[in-house]
Amino acid sequence: MLVVMGPRYTQRQTQIEQNLQKRQWAAQRVAGQAQGDFPPGKEEMAITLWPLFAVLGSILAVAWIKLIRDHLKRRNQRAQPSVESENDNGVAVDAVAADGGRQ
């Protein structure tokens, strides 16, 4: 979503920052501190999306790692079934048929 909205945000934020610079320059001109025409502003924005990209990217990476780790853990638990079981007396017995596994 941020990738799609990034260019639109950049355009809007640049416009907002230019308006702020113009207002500050006009206030300085009224106060007598600025003279002449409005100086060309710098193209670099003061507020960028990179911190938001970094935070969301790290959250996404941690979520993927946890998802994969949990999936592998569940898969290993299913692949290794328990060989022993307990009877009613709490004594462990082998899970072998009564006839010794013969049919």
C-alpha positions in Angstrom: 0.0 0.0 0.0 2.8 2.4 0.8 4.5 1.6 -2.5 1.3 2.6 -4.4 0.7 5.8 -2.3 4.4 6.8 -2.1 4.5 9.1 -5.2 1.2 10.7 -4.3 2.4 11.4 -0.7 5.7 12.8 -2.0 3.9 15.2 -4.3 1.5 16.4 -1.6 4.2 16.7 1.1 6.4 18.7 -1.2 3.5 21.1 -1.8 2.8 21.4 1.9 6.5 22.1 2.7 6.8 24.7 -0.1 3.7 26.5 1.3 5.2 26.5 4.8 8.5 27.9 3.5 6.6 30.7 1.7 4.6 31.5 4.8 7.7 31.7 6.9 9.4 33.9 4.3 6.4 36.2 4.1 6.4 36.5 7.9 10.1 37.4 7.8 9.5 39.9 5.1 6.7 41.6 7.1 9.1 41.7 10.1 11.8 43.3 7.9 14.2 40.4 8.1 13.8 39.2 4.5 14.3 41.2 1.3 13.7 40.5 -2.3 11.9 37.6 -4.0 11.2 34.2 -2.4 14.4 32.1 -2.6 14.1 28.8 -4.5 13.4 26.0 -2.0 15.4 22.8 -1.7 13.8 19.7 -3.3 14.5 17.5 -0.3 11.5 16.9 2.0 11.8 17.2 5.7 9.3 14.4 6.3 9.8 11.2 4.4 8.3 7.7 4.3 11.5 5.8 4.9 11.0 5.3 8.7 7.6 3.9 8.1 8.9 1.6 5.4 11.6 0.4 7.8 9.2 -0.3 10.7 6.6 -2.1 8.6 9.3 -4.1 6.8 10.8 -5.3 10.0 7.4 -6.2 11.4 6.7 -8.1 8.2 10.0 -10.0 8.4 9.5 -11.0 12.0 6.0 -12.2 11.2 7.2 -14.3 8.2 10.0 -15.8 10.4 7.5 -16.7 13.1 5.1 -18.2 10.6 7.7 -20.4 9.0 9.1 -21.5 12.3 5.7 -22.5 13.6 4.9 -24.3 10.4 8.1 -26.3 10.6 7.5 -27.1 14.2 4.0 -28.5 13.5 5.2 -30.5 10.6 8.0 -32.1 12.7 5.5 -33.0 15.4 3.2 -34.7 12.9 6.1 -36.6 11.3 7.3 -38.1 14.7 4.3 -39.9 16.2 4.5 -41.2 19.7 5.6 -44.8 20.0 4.5 -45.3 23.6 1.1 -44.9 25.2 -0.1 -45.3 28.7 -2.7 -47.8 29.9 -5.2 -47.1 32.7 -2.7 -47.8 35.4 -0.2 -45.1 34.2 2.3 -47.8 33.0 3.9 -47.1 29.6 3.5 -49.9 27.1 4.7 -50.3 23.5 2.2 -49.7 20.8 2.6 -53.2 19.3 -0.3 -55.5 18.4 -1.1 -58.3 20.9 0.1 -61.0 18.5 3.5 -59.3 18.2 2.8 -57.5 15.0 1.9 -60.6 13.0 -1.3 -61.0 11.0 
